[in-house]
Amino acid sequence: MSPIGMGGPALFLGGEETYVALLRPQLDPADPDVRRSAADAGVTPEEFAGPGNIWALMLDEADGEGDGFELPGARDIEADDFAEQLQRALAAGEEFTAEAGNFLRLEARPAADTWQVTAYVTPPEGHDGAPHTLELGALPAAELLTDIEDFRRALA
C-alpha cells in the first residue's frame, strides 16, 4: 500500500527514535492514494479523510513502543497557546515546564546550544494506554525555535 500524504499543522519534538508529535492531520479527499484507500475501506473519500479538525498526540520511544490518541475537544487556539508558551520559555533561556492540557507536559533545561527535554504524556480518559515518560534528548535550540514558528504559522 502506498503512503498517504498528510497535511495540517504538526509539531514534532525529539528525534527519529524517540519523539512526541502534536498534530492535526488533514487528508485531501482528491488525493489518488486517499481515494484508493477509501475504496479499499468501502467508504467515500470524504468519509475516509475525516473532518480535518481533530487534534492528536503521537509518540514513539527508542524501544519501538509507540502510541497515539485523539484529543477530543482540543482546538487550534490551545495548540497555539502551547507553542507560544514554548517560544517564551525558550527565549528566556532558563529551565521551564510547559503544559498542553492535561495530556502533555514538557520539562526542559538549557545545555549549551541545546535543550534537554523530557516529555510526560498522559493519555485521555478512555484510552487504554499507560502514561509515558520520554527523554527526548538534546534538541538544538535554533531548530526548536524554527519548528515552533513554522507550527504557529501553519495554525494561522
DSSP file (Angstrom, degrees, kcal/mol; ACC not computed):
  #  RESIDUE AA STRUCTURE BP1 BP2  ACC     N-H-->O    O-->H-N    N-H-->O    O-->H-N    TCO  KAPPA ALPHA  PHI   PSI    X-CA   Y-CA   Z-CA
    1    1 A M              0   0    0      0, 0.0    32,-0.0     0, 0.0    36,-0.0   0.000 360.0 360.0 360.0 136.5    0.0    0.0    0.0
    2    2 A S        -     0   0    0      1,-0.1     2,-0.1    31,-0.1     0, 0.0  -0.516 360.0-100.5 -81.8 150.6    1.4    3.4   -0.9
    3    3 A P        -     0   0    0      0, 0.0     2,-0.5     0, 0.0    -1,-0.1  -0.363  31.7-128.0 -69.2 148.3    1.7    6.0    1.9
    4    4 A I        -     0   0    0     29,-0.1     2,-0.2    -2,-0.1    27,-0.0  -0.850  20.9-123.3 -98.4 128.2   -0.9    8.7    2.1
    5    5 A G        -     0   0    0     -2,-0.5     2,-0.4    23,-0.1    23,-0.4  -0.493  29.0-161.1 -69.9 136.7    0.3   12.3    2.1
    6    6 A M        -     0   0    0     -2,-0.2    21,-0.2    21,-0.1     2,-0.1  -0.976  10.0-177.1-126.0 131.9   -0.9   14.1    5.2
    7    7 A G  B     +A   26   0A   0     19,-3.0    19,-1.9    -2,-0.4    17,-0.0  -0.311  31.4  93.6-106.3-165.0   -1.1   17.9    5.7
    8    8 A G  S    S-     0   0    0     17,-0.2    18,-0.1    -2,-0.1   147,-0.1  -0.072  80.9 -48.7  98.9 159.6   -2.1   20.0    8.6
    9    9 A P        +     0   0    0      0, 0.0    15,-2.5     0, 0.0     2,-0.3  -0.362  59.1 174.9 -66.4 141.1   -0.1   21.6   11.4
   10   10 A A  E     -B   23   0B   0     13,-0.2     2,-0.5    -2,-0.1    13,-0.2  -0.980  21.4-163.3-150.7 135.1    2.3   19.4   13.3
   11   11 A L  E     -B   22   0B   0     11,-2.7    11,-2.2    -2,-0.3     2,-0.5  -0.952  13.4-168.9-120.5 109.4    4.9   20.0   16.0
   12   12 A F  E     -B   21   0B   0     -2,-0.5     2,-0.5     9,-0.2     9,-0.2  -0.857   2.6-173.0-100.3 128.6    7.5   17.2   16.3
   13   13 A L  E     +B   20   0B   0      7,-3.0     7,-2.2    -2,-0.5     2,-0.3  -0.982  51.2  20.4-123.8 121.2    9.7   17.2   19.3
   14   14 A G  E    S-B   19   0B   0     -2,-0.5     5,-0.2     5,-0.2     2,-0.1  -0.907  86.7 -64.1 127.5-155.5   12.6   14.7   19.6
   15   15 A G        -     0   0    0      3,-2.7    -2,-0.1    -2,-0.3   122,-0.0  -0.378  58.6 -74.8-119.9-162.2   14.5   12.6   17.2
   16   16 A E  S    S+     0   0    0      1,-0.2     3,-0.1    -2,-0.1    -2,-0.0   0.839 127.5  33.4 -69.7 -33.6   13.8    9.7   14.8
   17   17 A E  S    S+     0   0    0      1,-0.3     2,-0.5    46,-0.0    47,-0.3   0.831 125.3  32.8 -94.4 -35.8   13.6    7.1   17.5
   18   18 A T  S    S+     0   0    0    118,-0.1    -3,-2.7    43,-0.1     2,-0.3  -0.976  78.8 128.3-128.4 120.4   12.0    9.0   20.4
   19   19 A Y  E     -BC  14  60B   0     41,-2.1    41,-2.1    -2,-0.5     2,-0.4  -0.986  42.0-141.1-158.5 163.9    9.6   11.8   19.9
   20   20 A V  E     -BC  13  59B   0     -7,-2.2    -7,-3.0    -2,-0.3     2,-0.4  -0.973  21.2-165.3-125.4 147.4    6.2   13.3   20.7
   21   21 A A  E     -BC  12  58B   0     37,-2.7    37,-2.5    -2,-0.4     2,-0.6  -0.985  11.8-160.9-138.2 125.3    4.2   15.0   18.0
   22   22 A L  E     +BC  11  57B   0    -11,-2.2   -11,-2.7    -2,-0.4     2,-0.3  -0.927  35.0 158.6-101.2 119.9    1.2   17.3   18.4
   23   23 A L  E     -BC  10  56B   0     33,-2.5    33,-2.9    -2,-0.6   -13,-0.2  -0.976  46.4-151.6-148.0 155.7   -0.7   17.3   15.1
   24   24 A R        -     0   0    0    -15,-2.5    31,-0.2    -2,-0.3    -2,-0.0  -0.837  35.3-149.6-123.4  89.8   -4.0   18.0   13.3
   25   25 A P        -     0   0    0      0, 0.0     2,-0.4     0, 0.0    29,-0.3  -0.306  13.2-169.3 -67.1 141.4   -3.9   15.7   10.3
   26   26 A Q  B     -A    7   0A   0    -19,-1.9   -19,-3.0   -18,-0.1     2,-0.4  -0.989   2.2-165.4-131.3 124.4   -5.6   16.7    7.2
   27   27 A L        -     0   0    0     22,-0.5   -21,-0.1    -2,-0.4    22,-0.0  -0.872  20.2-129.9-106.3 142.6   -6.1   14.3    4.3
   28   28 A D    >   -     0   0    0    -23,-0.4     3,-1.9    -2,-0.4     6,-0.3  -0.825   7.6-152.3 -92.7 115.5   -7.1   15.6    0.8
   29   29 A P  T 3  S+     0   0    0      0, 0.0    -1,-0.1     0, 0.0    17,-0.1   0.726  96.3  58.4 -60.1 -20.2  -10.1   13.6   -0.5
   30   30 A A  T 3  S+     0   0    0      4,-0.1    16,-0.0    15,-0.1    -2,-0.0   0.617  78.1 111.1 -84.4 -12.0   -8.9   14.3   -4.0
   31   31 A D  S <> S-     0   0    0     -3,-1.9     4,-2.6     1,-0.1     3,-0.3  -0.432  71.8-134.6 -63.4 130.1   -5.5   12.7   -3.4
   32   32 A P  H  > S+     0   0    0      0, 0.0     4,-2.4     0, 0.0     5,-0.2   0.856 105.2  51.6 -57.3 -36.7   -5.4    9.5   -5.5
   33   33 A D  H  > S+     0   0    0      2,-0.2     4,-2.5     1,-0.2     5,-0.2   0.884 110.4  48.5 -68.3 -37.0   -4.0    7.5   -2.6
   34   34 A V  H  > S+     0   0    0     -3,-0.3     4,-2.7    -6,-0.3     5,-0.2   0.922 112.2  49.1 -65.9 -43.5   -6.8    8.7   -0.3
   35   35 A R  H  X S+     0   0    0     -4,-2.6     4,-2.2     2,-0.2    -2,-0.2   0.907 112.9  47.4 -62.6 -42.0   -9.4    7.8   -3.0
   36   36 A R  H  X S+     0   0    0     -4,-2.4     4,-2.3    -5,-0.2    -1,-0.2   0.924 113.5  47.1 -65.8 -45.2   -7.8    4.3   -3.4
   37   37 A S  H  X S+     0   0    0     -4,-2.5     4,-1.9     2,-0.2    -2,-0.2   0.883 110.9  52.4 -64.9 -38.2   -7.7    3.7    0.4
   38   38 A A  H  X>S+     0   0    0     -4,-2.7     5,-2.4     2,-0.2     4,-0.9   0.919 109.4  49.1 -63.2 -43.3  -11.3    4.9    0.8
   39   39 A A  H ><5S+     0   0    0     -4,-2.2     3,-0.6     1,-0.2    -2,-0.2   0.916 110.1  51.2 -62.4 -42.3  -12.4    2.5   -1.9
   40   40 A D  H 3<5S+     0   0    0     -4,-2.3    -1,-0.2     1,-0.2    -2,-0.2   0.855 112.8  46.4 -61.8 -34.2  -10.5   -0.3   -0.2
   41   41 A A  H 3<5S-     0   0    0     -4,-1.9    -1,-0.2     2,-0.2    -2,-0.2   0.570 113.5-119.8 -85.4  -9.6  -12.2    0.6    3.1
   42   42 A G  T <<5S+     0   0    0     -4,-0.9     2,-0.3    -3,-0.6    -3,-0.2   0.798  75.7 107.4  77.1  28.5  -15.6    0.8    1.4
   43   43 A V  S   <S-     0   0    0     -5,-2.4    -1,-0.3    -6,-0.1    -2,-0.2  -0.856  75.7 -90.7-130.4 167.5  -16.2    4.5    2.3
   44   44 A T     >  -     0   0    0     -2,-0.3     4,-2.6     1,-0.1     5,-0.2  -0.396  37.9-113.9 -72.5 156.7  -16.3    7.7    0.4
   45   45 A P  H  > S+     0   0    0      0, 0.0     4,-2.6     0, 0.0     5,-0.2   0.865 118.6  54.5 -57.9 -35.6  -13.0    9.7    0.1
   46   46 A E  H  > S+     0   0    0      2,-0.2     4,-1.5     1,-0.2   -19,-0.1   0.899 109.5  46.1 -66.7 -40.3  -14.6   12.4    2.2
   47   47 A E  H  4 S+     0   0    0      2,-0.2    -1,-0.2     1,-0.2     3,-0.0   0.921 113.7  49.3 -65.7 -43.0  -15.5   10.0    5.0
   48   48 A F  H  < S+     0   0    0     -4,-2.6    -2,-0.2     1,-0.2    -1,-0.2   0.901 110.9  49.6 -63.2 -41.3  -12.0    8.4    4.9
   49   49 A A  H  < S-     0   0    0     -4,-2.6   -22,-0.5    -5,-0.2     3,-0.3   0.807  99.0-158.1 -69.7 -29.6  -10.3   11.9    5.1
   50   50 A G     <  -     0   0    0     -4,-1.5   -23,-0.1     1,-0.2    -1,-0.1  -0.108  39.5 -55.0  75.2-179.0  -12.5   12.9    8.0
   51   51 A P        -     0   0    0      0, 0.0    -1,-0.2     0, 0.0    -2,-0.1   0.705  59.0-136.7 -73.9 -20.2  -13.2   16.4    9.2
   52   52 A G  S    S+     0   0    0     -3,-0.3    -2,-0.1   -27,-0.1   -28,-0.0   0.672  82.3  93.2  74.3  15.9   -9.5   17.5    9.5
   53   53 A N        +     0   0    0      2,-0.1     2,-0.6    22,-0.0   -27,-0.1   0.187  52.4 108.9-124.0  16.9  -10.1   19.3   12.8
   54   54 A I        -     0   0    0    -29,-0.3     2,-0.2    18,-0.1    21,-0.1  -0.851  58.0-145.4 -99.7 120.0   -9.2   16.5   15.2
   55   55 A W        -     0   0    0     -2,-0.6    16,-3.0    16,-0.5     2,-0.3  -0.531  19.7-175.0 -80.7 149.9   -6.0   17.0   17.2
   56   56 A A  E     -CD  23  70B   0    -33,-2.9   -33,-2.5    14,-0.3     2,-0.5  -0.961  20.6-143.2-141.2 157.7   -3.9   14.0   18.0
   57   57 A L  E     -CD  22  69B   0     12,-2.5    12,-2.0    -2,-0.3     2,-0.3  -0.995  20.3-173.5-123.2 125.8   -0.8   13.3   20.0
   58   58 A M  E     +CD  21  68B   0    -37,-2.5   -37,-2.7    -2,-0.5     2,-0.3  -0.877   4.7 178.7-115.5 149.4    1.6   10.6   18.7
   59   59 A L  E     -CD  20  67B   0      8,-2.7     8,-2.2    -2,-0.3     2,-0.3  -0.993  11.9-171.8-148.2 155.6    4.7    9.3   20.4
   60   60 A D  E     -CD  19  66B   0    -41,-2.1   -41,-2.1    -2,-0.3     2,-0.3  -0.988  11.7-151.0-146.9 140.8    7.4    6.8   19.9
   61   61 A E    >   -     0   0    0      4,-1.4     3,-2.6    -2,-0.3   -43,-0.1  -0.740  32.8-106.4-111.1 160.1   10.1    5.5   22.2
   62   62 A A  T 3  S+     0   0    0      1,-0.3   -44,-0.1    -2,-0.3    -1,-0.1   0.781 118.8  60.0 -55.8 -29.7   13.6    4.2   21.5
   63   63 A D  T 3  S-     0   0    0      2,-0.1    -1,-0.3     1,-0.1     3,-0.1   0.388 122.4-104.8 -82.3   6.2   12.4    0.6   22.2
   64   64 A G  S <  S+     0   0    0     -3,-2.6     2,-0.9   -47,-0.3    -2,-0.1   0.444  74.7 141.8  88.1  -0.8    9.8    0.9   19.4
   65   65 A E        +     0   0    0     -5,-0.0    -4,-1.4     2,-0.0    -1,-0.3  -0.666  27.6 176.1 -77.4 109.8    6.9    1.3   21.8
   66   66 A G  E     +D   60   0B   0     -2,-0.9     2,-0.3    -6,-0.2    -6,-0.2  -0.726   9.9 171.0-111.8 163.7    4.6    3.8   20.1
   67   67 A D  E     +D   59   0B   0     -8,-2.2    -8,-2.7    -2,-0.3     2,-0.3  -0.964   4.3 177.7-159.0 167.3    1.2    5.2   21.0
   68   68 A G  E     -D   58   0B   0     -2,-0.3     2,-0.3   -10,-0.2   -10,-0.2  -0.944   1.6-178.6-171.1 155.6   -1.1    7.8   19.8
   69   69 A F  E     -D   57   0B   0    -12,-2.0   -12,-2.5    -2,-0.3     2,-0.1  -0.991  30.4-104.9-159.5 154.3   -4.5    9.1   20.6
   70   70 A E  E     -D   56   0B   0     -2,-0.3   -14,-0.3   -14,-0.2    -2,-0.0  -0.463  26.3-137.0 -76.2 154.6   -7.0   11.7   19.6
   71   71 A L    >   -     0   0    0    -16,-3.0     3,-2.2    -2,-0.1   -16,-0.5  -0.787  21.3-147.6-115.9  85.0   -7.5   14.8   21.8
   72   72 A P  T 3  S+     0   0    0      0, 0.0     3,-0.1     0, 0.0   -18,-0.1  -0.256  79.9   9.7 -57.6 131.7  -11.3   15.3   22.0
   73   73 A G  T 3  S+     0   0    0      1,-0.3     2,-0.1   -18,-0.0   -19,-0.0   0.329  88.5 141.6  84.6  -8.8  -12.2   18.9   22.2
   74   74 A A    <   -     0   0    0     -3,-2.2   -19,-0.3   -19,-0.1    -1,-0.3  -0.416  32.9-162.7 -67.1 142.5   -8.7   20.3   21.6
   75   75 A R     >  -     0   0    0     -3,-0.1     4,-1.7    -2,-0.1     3,-0.5  -0.821  32.3-108.5-126.0 164.1   -8.7   23.4   19.4
   76   76 A D  H  > S+     0   0    0     -2,-0.3     4,-2.7     1,-0.2     5,-0.2   0.876 116.3  59.2 -57.7 -39.9   -6.2   25.3   17.3
   77   77 A I  H  > S+     0   0    0      1,-0.2     4,-2.2     2,-0.2    -1,-0.2   0.872 105.1  49.1 -60.9 -37.4   -6.2   28.2   19.9
   78   78 A E  H  > S+     0   0    0     -3,-0.5     4,-2.1     2,-0.2    -1,-0.2   0.885 110.8  49.6 -70.1 -38.9   -5.0   25.8   22.6
   79   79 A A  H  X S+     0   0    0     -4,-1.7     4,-2.2     2,-0.2    -2,-0.2   0.904 112.3  48.4 -65.0 -40.4   -2.2   24.4   20.3
   80   80 A D  H  X S+     0   0    0     -4,-2.7     4,-2.7     2,-0.2    -2,-0.2   0.894 108.8  53.2 -67.2 -39.4   -1.1   27.9   19.5
   81   81 A D  H  X S+     0   0    0     -4,-2.2     4,-2.4    -5,-0.2    -2,-0.2   0.908 109.7  49.0 -60.3 -41.8   -1.1   28.8   23.2
   82   82 A F  H  X S+     0   0    0     -4,-2.1     4,-2.2     2,-0.2    -2,-0.2   0.929 112.2  47.9 -63.0 -45.6    1.1   25.8   23.9
   83   83 A A  H  X S+     0   0    0     -4,-2.2     4,-2.5     1,-0.2    -2,-0.2   0.896 112.1  49.3 -63.7 -40.2    3.5   26.8   21.1
   84   84 A E  H  X S+     0   0    0     -4,-2.7     4,-2.6     2,-0.2     5,-0.2   0.903 108.4  53.8 -65.4 -40.1    3.6   30.4   22.3
   85   85 A Q  H  X S+     0   0    0     -4,-2.4     4,-2.2    -5,-0.2    -2,-0.2   0.911 110.1  48.1 -57.7 -43.9    4.3   29.2   25.8
   86   86 A L  H  X S+     0   0    0     -4,-2.2     4,-2.8     2,-0.2     5,-0.2   0.920 110.0  51.7 -63.6 -45.0    7.3   27.2   24.5
   87   87 A Q  H  X S+     0   0    0     -4,-2.5     4,-2.4     1,-0.2    -2,-0.2   0.935 111.2  46.7 -58.7 -47.6    8.6   30.2   22.5
   88   88 A R  H  X S+     0   0    0     -4,-2.6     4,-1.8     1,-0.2    -1,-0.2   0.922 113.9  48.2 -61.4 -44.2    8.5   32.5   25.5
   89   89 A A  H  X>S+     0   0    0     -4,-2.2     4,-1.0    -5,-0.2     5,-0.7   0.907 112.3  48.1 -65.3 -42.0   10.2   29.9   27.7
   90   90 A L  H  <5S+     0   0    0     -4,-2.8     3,-0.5     1,-0.2    -1,-0.2   0.898 110.1  52.4 -65.3 -39.7   12.9   29.1   25.2
   91   91 A A  H  <5S+     0   0    0     -4,-2.4    -1,-0.2    -5,-0.2    -2,-0.2   0.846 103.8  57.4 -65.4 -33.3   13.6   32.8   24.6
   92   92 A A  H  <5S-     0   0    0     -4,-1.8    -1,-0.2    -5,-0.2    -2,-0.2   0.785  97.7-145.4 -68.6 -26.5   14.0   33.3   28.4
   93   93 A G  T  <5 +     0   0    0     -4,-1.0     2,-0.3    -3,-0.5    -3,-0.1   0.655  55.9 114.3  74.0  16.2   16.8   30.7   28.3
   94   94 A E  S   <S-     0   0    0     -5,-0.7    -1,-0.2     1,-0.1    -2,-0.1  -0.802  78.7 -78.2-117.4 160.7   16.0   29.2   31.7
   95   95 A E        +     0   0    0     -2,-0.3     2,-0.3    -3,-0.1    14,-0.2  -0.225  63.0 172.5 -50.7 140.3   14.7   25.8   32.9
   96   96 A F  E     -E  108   0C   0     12,-2.5    12,-2.7    -3,-0.0     2,-0.4  -0.969  34.9-140.9-151.1 165.3   11.0   25.5   32.3
   97   97 A T  E     -E  107   0C   0     -2,-0.3     2,-0.4    10,-0.2    10,-0.2  -0.999  21.2-174.4-126.3 132.8    7.9   23.4   32.3
   98   98 A A  E     -E  106   0C   0      8,-2.4     8,-3.1    -2,-0.4     2,-0.4  -0.983   6.2-158.4-128.3 141.1    5.2   23.8   29.6
   99   99 A E  E     -E  105   0C   0     -2,-0.4     2,-0.6     6,-0.2     6,-0.2  -0.946  15.1-163.1-124.8 140.8    1.8   22.1   29.5
  100  100 A A  E >>  -E  104   0C   0      4,-3.1     4,-1.4    -2,-0.4     3,-1.3  -0.921  69.6 -60.7-115.7 100.1   -0.6   21.3   26.8
  101  101 A G  T 34 S-     0   0    0     -2,-0.6    -1,-0.2     1,-0.2     3,-0.1  -0.233  92.4 -51.2  57.1-149.1   -3.9   20.5   28.5
  102  102 A N  T 34 S+     0   0    0      1,-0.1    -1,-0.2    -3,-0.1     3,-0.1   0.185 131.0  68.5-103.7  16.3   -3.6   17.5   30.9
  103  103 A F  T <4 S+     0   0    0     -3,-1.3    19,-2.2     1,-0.3     2,-0.4   0.644  98.6  35.9-109.4 -18.7   -2.1   15.2   28.2
  104  104 A L  E  <  +EF 100 121C   0     -4,-1.4    -4,-3.1    17,-0.2     2,-0.4  -0.978  52.8 173.9-143.7 127.2    1.4   16.7   27.6
  105  105 A R  E     -EF  99 120C   0     15,-2.1    15,-3.0    -2,-0.4     2,-0.5  -0.999  12.6-161.9-129.2 130.5    3.9   18.3   29.9
  106  106 A L  E     -EF  98 119C   0     -8,-3.1    -8,-2.4    -2,-0.4     2,-0.5  -0.936   3.8-168.3-111.7 133.8    7.4   19.2   28.8
  107  107 A E  E     +EF  97 118C   0     11,-2.6    11,-2.7    -2,-0.5     2,-0.4  -0.989  17.9 176.0-116.9 129.4   10.3   19.9   31.2
  108  108 A A  E     -EF  96 117C   0    -12,-2.7   -12,-2.5    -2,-0.5     9,-0.2  -0.978  17.2-172.3-138.6 146.8   13.4   21.4   29.7
  109  109 A R  E     - F   0 116C   0      7,-1.7     7,-2.8    -2,-0.4     2,-0.1  -0.999  30.7-112.3-137.4 139.8   16.7   22.7   30.8
  110  110 A P  E     + F   0 115C   0      0, 0.0     5,-0.2     0, 0.0     2,-0.2  -0.389  30.4 177.3 -71.9 147.6   19.3   24.6   28.7
  111  111 A A  E >   - F   0 114C   0      3,-2.6     3,-1.8     1,-0.2     2,-0.2  -0.759  61.0 -61.9-151.2  98.7   22.6   22.9   27.9
  112  112 A A  T 3  S-     0   0    0      1,-0.3    -1,-0.2    -2,-0.2     0, 0.0  -0.436 119.5 -15.9  58.5-122.5   25.0   25.0   25.7
  113  113 A D  T 3  S+     0   0    0     -2,-0.2    28,-2.6    -3,-0.1    29,-0.4   0.104 130.6  67.7 -97.7  21.9   23.1   25.4   22.3
  114  114 A T  E <  S-FG 111 140C   0     -3,-1.8    -3,-2.6    26,-0.3     2,-0.4  -0.804  71.5-130.2-131.6 172.6   20.6   22.7   23.0
  115  115 A W  E     -FG 110 139C   0     24,-2.0    24,-3.0    -2,-0.3     2,-0.7  -0.998  14.3-140.7-125.6 128.7   17.7   21.9   25.4
  116  116 A Q  E     -FG 109 138C   0     -7,-2.8    -7,-1.7    -2,-0.4     2,-0.4  -0.816  32.6-168.9 -85.8 116.8   17.4   18.7   27.3
  117  117 A V  E     -FG 108 137C   0     20,-1.8    19,-2.3    -2,-0.7    20,-0.7  -0.919  19.3-171.8-120.5 133.8   13.7   17.9   27.1
  118  118 A T  E     -FG 107 135C   0    -11,-2.7   -11,-2.6    -2,-0.4     2,-0.4  -0.986  12.9-155.3-119.0 131.3   11.6   15.3   28.9
  119  119 A A  E     -FG 106 134C   0     15,-2.9    15,-2.9    -2,-0.4     2,-0.6  -0.900   4.8-162.0-109.5 134.8    8.0   14.7   27.9
  120  120 A Y  E     -FG 105 133C   0    -15,-3.0   -15,-2.1    -2,-0.4     2,-0.5  -0.969  13.5-168.3-115.0 115.6    5.4   13.4   30.2
  121  121 A V  E     -FG 104 132C   0     11,-2.7    11,-2.5    -2,-0.6   -17,-0.2  -0.907   9.4-173.8-112.6 128.4    2.4   12.1   28.2
  122  122 A T        -     0   0    0    -19,-2.2     8,-0.1    -2,-0.5   -20,-0.0  -0.961  23.2-133.6-120.9 112.2   -0.9   11.1   29.9
  123  123 A P        -     0   0    0      0, 0.0     3,-0.1     0, 0.0   -52,-0.1  -0.265  31.9-101.0 -61.4 150.1   -3.5    9.5   27.6
  124  124 A P    >   -     0   0    0      0, 0.0     3,-2.1     0, 0.0     5,-0.1  -0.244  50.8 -76.1 -68.6 161.4   -7.0   10.9   27.8
  125  125 A E  T 3  S+     0   0    0      1,-0.3     3,-0.1     3,-0.0     0, 0.0  -0.301 121.4  31.5 -55.9 137.3   -9.7    9.1   29.8
  126  126 A G  T 3  S+     0   0    0      1,-0.3     2,-0.4    -3,-0.1    -1,-0.3   0.265  90.1 115.1  94.6 -11.2  -11.0    6.1   27.8
  127  127 A H    <   -     0   0    0     -3,-2.1    -1,-0.3     1,-0.1   -58,-0.1  -0.787  61.6-143.8 -92.7 135.1   -7.7    5.4   26.1
  128  128 A D        +     0   0    0     -2,-0.4    -1,-0.1    -3,-0.1    -3,-0.0   0.667  65.3 106.0 -73.1 -16.7   -6.1    2.1   27.1
  129  129 A G        -     0   0    0    -61,-0.1    -2,-0.1    -5,-0.1     3,-0.1  -0.212  66.8-124.9 -68.6 155.8   -2.5    3.3   27.0
  130  130 A A        -     0   0    0      1,-0.1    -1,-0.1    -8,-0.1    -9,-0.0  -0.544  38.4 -83.7 -91.2 160.2   -0.4    4.0   30.1
  131  131 A P        -     0   0    0      0, 0.0     2,-0.4     0, 0.0    -9,-0.2  -0.303  48.5-149.5 -59.4 150.6    1.3    7.3   30.9
  132  132 A H  E     -G  121   0C   0    -11,-2.5   -11,-2.7    -3,-0.1     2,-0.5  -0.953  15.4-159.3-127.0 144.0    4.7    7.7   29.3
  133  133 A T  E     -G  120   0C   0     -2,-0.4     2,-0.5   -13,-0.2   -13,-0.2  -0.994  19.7-172.5-118.5 121.8    7.9    9.5   30.2
  134  134 A L  E     -G  119   0C   0    -15,-2.9   -15,-2.9    -2,-0.5     2,-0.9  -0.964  22.0-147.4-122.1 125.0   10.2   10.1   27.2
  135  135 A E  E     -G  118   0C   0     -2,-0.5   -17,-0.2   -17,-0.2     3,-0.1  -0.807  16.0-172.3 -85.0 106.5   13.7   11.5   27.3
  136  136 A L  E     -     0   0C   0    -19,-2.3   -18,-0.2    -2,-0.9    -1,-0.2   0.602  29.5-141.5 -81.4 -10.5   13.7   13.5   24.0
  137  137 A G  E     -G  117   0C   0    -20,-0.7   -20,-1.8  -123,-0.1     2,-0.8  -0.364  45.8 -20.8  88.6-166.1   17.4   14.2   24.3
  138  138 A A  E     -G  116   0C   0    -22,-0.2   -22,-0.2    -3,-0.1    -1,-0.0  -0.742  63.7-165.4 -86.5 109.5   19.4   17.3   23.4
  139  139 A L  E     -G  115   0C   0    -24,-3.0   -24,-2.0    -2,-0.8     2,-0.1  -0.853  27.4-111.8-100.2 126.7   17.3   19.3   20.9
  140  140 A P  E  >  -G  114   0C   0      0, 0.0     4,-2.5     0, 0.0   -26,-0.3  -0.347  22.6-140.1 -59.4 127.5   19.1   22.1   19.1
  141  141 A A  H  > S+     0   0    0    -28,-2.6     4,-2.3     1,-0.2     5,-0.2   0.908  98.2  46.9 -57.8 -48.8   17.8   25.5   20.3
  142  142 A A  H  > S+     0   0    0    -29,-0.4     4,-2.1     1,-0.2    -1,-0.2   0.908 114.1  47.8 -63.5 -42.2   17.7   27.2   16.9
  143  143 A E  H  > S+     0   0    0      2,-0.2     4,-2.6     1,-0.2    -1,-0.2   0.893 110.3  52.9 -64.9 -40.2   16.0   24.3   15.2
  144  144 A L  H  X S+     0   0    0     -4,-2.5     4,-2.1     2,-0.2    -2,-0.2   0.920 109.8  47.6 -62.1 -45.8   13.5   24.0   18.0
  145  145 A L  H  X S+     0   0    0     -4,-2.3     4,-2.4     1,-0.2    -1,-0.2   0.900 111.8  50.5 -63.3 -40.9   12.5   27.7   17.7
  146  146 A T  H  X S+     0   0    0     -4,-2.1     4,-2.6     1,-0.2    -2,-0.2   0.919 109.6  50.6 -63.2 -43.8   12.2   27.4   13.9
  147  147 A D  H  X S+     0   0    0     -4,-2.6     4,-2.2     1,-0.2    -1,-0.2   0.892 111.2  48.7 -61.7 -39.8    9.9   24.4   14.2
  148  148 A I  H  X S+     0   0    0     -4,-2.1     4,-2.4     2,-0.2    -1,-0.2   0.914 111.3  49.5 -68.0 -42.4    7.7   26.2   16.7
  149  149 A E  H  X S+     0   0    0     -4,-2.4     4,-2.2     2,-0.2    -2,-0.2   0.920 111.4  49.3 -61.1 -44.1    7.5   29.2   14.5
  150  150 A D  H  X S+     0   0    0     -4,-2.6     4,-2.1     1,-0.2    -1,-0.2   0.904 110.4  51.3 -60.7 -42.0    6.6   27.0   11.5
  151  151 A F  H  X S+     0   0    0     -4,-2.2     4,-1.3     1,-0.2    -2,-0.2   0.914 110.2  48.3 -61.5 -44.8    3.9   25.3   13.6
  152  152 A R  H  X S+     0   0    0     -4,-2.4     4,-1.2     1,-0.2    -1,-0.2   0.873 109.8  52.3 -66.9 -35.8    2.4   28.6   14.6
  153  153 A R  H  < S+     0   0    0     -4,-2.2     3,-0.3     1,-0.2    -1,-0.2   0.895 106.3  54.0 -64.7 -38.9    2.4   29.8   11.0
  154  154 A A  H  < S+     0   0    0     -4,-2.1    -1,-0.2     1,-0.2    -2,-0.2   0.797 108.0  51.2 -65.2 -27.3    0.6   26.6    9.9
  155  155 A L  H  <        0   0    0     -4,-1.3    -1,-0.2     1,-0.2    -2,-0.2   0.776 360.0 360.0 -78.8 -26.7   -2.1   27.4   12.5
  156  156 A A     <        0   0    0     -4,-1.2    -1,-0.2    -3,-0.3    -2,-0.2   0.491 360.0 360.0 -68.9 360.0   -2.6   31.0   11.3
